[in-house]
Structures are given as structure tokens and as C-alpha cells.
Amino acid sequence: MSASIITAFFKRRIVQPVLNLLRQGMTPHKLAVTVALGTVVGILPALGVTTVMGTALAARFRLNIAATVLVSYLVHPLQLLLIIPFIKAGIFMFGMDDLKLTLDEMIAMFQLDWLAALNKLWIANLAAVSAWAILALPVGLLLYAALLPILKRVLPKSSPVVETIPVTSIPEITLPVIPIPETEVQSQL
């Protein structure tokens, strides 16, 4: 693949949607909250729930749902990179037995007793989600605090409020009613 194809793809799929979101007229505060929330939800170490969680939280806080989900999709590679550190942090925080995460050992665990292996991985994932939950609020606040001054400088200033001309009511139109003679009404029945 040539560099121009990759550059065109990057511009079309990542840069242009982000620029479109910036041009939608969101305030710097709303955009900073949206990016911080989308990032924090996007690194949640539970695969498959980031879209639902991001949508629910964006709707709850009246943020742009599409922008929140887009940000969570853009940080998806970060989610994959941070799953193992979150698992290790959760195991450390809760004093659990160390989990062997090599592929051969996981295959051996499933061959020996698949139900016990599934249970062990489920508990490790819960520990990872717990570690994420402890770190989510401070990371989100730091990200918001870092983004807000940047977005205040980068985003266009809002235009002053323009006074609108009051709309006058449209006069009522009356249509004349032409009576139909009774003889015509009875003949039609």
C-alpha cells in the first residue's frame, strides 16, 4: 500500500469526522467533557460494552452521543493495550493469585478444566474493571482539565446573539360557505 492511500484513508475516516464534530458548534466545555468521557469509557477493559456505556452516559449528561462513541472507537487500540495492565492492577489491588496470561498456559487451563478456567478469567476481568473504575474519575478529570484550555483556544469564538424580528401572527382567513339545497342532498342519498 502506498503512503497516499493510507493518508487518504486516515483523513477520510479519522480527521474529517473529528473536524465535522468540531464544526458542529459545540462549546469547548461540552467538547472537553465529550472527549474525556469517550476516552475513559473507551479504555474500559471489558470488550463489547463501550458503545452501550458511552451512549448511555452521553445521553444522561446530554452530550453528543455520536461524538462520544467516535472518541471511544478512536481509543479502542488503547483499550486493547491496557487490558493486561488493568488485569495486573486489579490482581494487585485485591491481593489475588497471579494469573498466567500466556497463550499456552491459557490453553492448558481450558483443556484441564474449562469451567474453572472461565471462572478464573471472569474474576480477573472483574478485577480489571474494578481497577478501571477506581482510575476512571481521576483520569477523566485530568483529561478534561488538560483539554479545556486547548479547546478554548482552538475552537472558533461563538457569535454574538442576533436579535430576531418578532413574527406577527397570520390573520385568520374565513372562507364563505355555500349552502346546498335540501333537494340535492336527498337526491344524492
Sequence and secondary structure as in RCSB ss.txt:
>XXXX:A:sequence
MSASIITAFFKRRIVQPVLNLLRQGMTPHKLAVTVALGTVVGILPALGVTTVMGTALAARFRLNIAATVLVSYLV
HPLQLLLIIPFIKAGIFMFGMDDLKLTLDEMIAMFQLDWLAALNKLWIANLAAVSAWAILALPVGLLLYAALLPI
LKRVLPKSSPVVETIPVTSIPEITLPVIPIPETEVQSQL
>XXXX:A:secstr
  HHHHHHHHIIIIIHHHHHHHTTT  HHHHHHHHHHHHHHHT SSTT HHHHHHHHHHHTT  HHHHHHHHHHT
HHHHHHHHHHHHHHHHHHHT       HHHHHHHHHH HHHHHHHHHHHHHHHHHHHHHHHHHHHHHHHHHHHHH
HHHHS                          HHHHHHH 
